[in-house]
Amino acid sequence: MYFAVICRDKPDALQLRLDTRPTHLEHLNRVNESGALKVAGPLLGDDGKPMGSLLIVEADDAEAARKLAEADPYAKAGLFESVEIRAWNWVFNAPSEA
């Protein structure tokens, strides 16, 4: 099952995001190698700067998706103001259609 992980940064946390980015990317590379990561990238504010993250992950259930999100160095560093996990249905351009 697919899940959207929608993370919103705390206000004025851009420097924390930048400082933590290398370990965040290492983490996402490991998740990607496991096959669980399907899509990932920053959410951008009106100024074009990152202000959150969006990940699409494949997991057995919402709790497993939440554990993936909690293991992210951004989450461990306290970057996020909120994290929302939602079941997601991949309709268009799904890998199974490729």
N, C-alpha and C positions, 0 to 999 in steps of 0.2 A: 504494500500500500504506500502511496505517496503522501508526503506531508510538506506543507509550506511552513517554513520557520521565518517569522517576520520579527525582526529585532529593531528597536528604535534606541538610538544612543541617548545618553544623558545630555542635557544642554552643556555646551562649551567643553565637550570631551574629545574634540578632534585630535589634540595632541596625544591623548591616551590611545586613541585608535591608531595613530601613526606609529607610536612607540611599540605597540603590541602586534602590529601587522606582520612582521616576519614569522613569529611563532604561530599566529593565526593561519597564515598561508601553509606552513608546515603541517599543521593540524588538518587543514582542508585537503592537502595532498594525500595524507594517510586515509582520510575518509573516502576520498575519490578512489584511491587504489583498492579499497575494500568493496567498491561498487555501490556504496550507499548514497554518495553525492551525485545528484543529477544536474543541478544548476546552482550557481552561486554568484553573488555580486553585491556591491554596495547599493543602498538606496541613496539617492542624491537629493539635497535640498534645492531650493530655488536658486541658490548661489552656485550650484554645481558641485558642492563639496559633499563628501559622504556624511550621512546622518543616520545610518542604520544599515542593516543587512537583510538580504533575502536569500534563503536557501531552499531548494527543493531536495528532499531526501527520501530515500526509500527505506522504510522500517516496518517491522511487524505490527506495531501499534503506536499510539500517541506517546505512551510512556517511553518507548525505545527512541522515538524522535526527540523527546525532551532530553533524554540522557545524552544524545549526540550534541544537542544544543548546549547543554550545561558543561560539556567537556571542552568547548571552544575556548581558547585563551582570551578572546574578547570577553566572554561571559565571566571567566575566572578573574579577570582584571577589574570587573565591575563597570564595564563600558555601557552596558545596556540599561536603559530606563524601563523597558518592557520587552518581553519575549512572548510571542503568540504562536502557538502550534495549531495548525488547522489541517484536517484531512483535505487532500487535493486530488482532483481528477484531471489527468493529463489527456486532453481531448485532441488538440491539434499539434502536429509535428512530434508526436511521441516517438521514442526510440523504437518501439515495436513496429512503427510504420516505415522505418528507414530500410 
